[in-house]
């Protein structure tokens, strides 16, 4: 008997599951310090970059991702607010 083992993305979960998945945020400082202080000599990363990578790793473990439609809609909204509206001609 095969079970469906698909995991819901973070945005589609209920409150209790969201709270449980946010436990990964507690690991961000540990991962960031580990990347920053114990890095290879070849890697030159600033603290902000280490924090961003760690945050992305945590969100990945939470299945927090956006669909392409959501990304394009968000970008379109930002473009609409940034670009000046065209004046109406009479």
Secondary structure as UniProt FT lines:
FT   HELIX           10..12
FT   HELIX           15..21
FT   HELIX           22..27
FT   HELIX           28..37
FT   TURN            41..42
FT   HELIX           47..61
FT   TURN            62..63
FT   HELIX           68..82
//
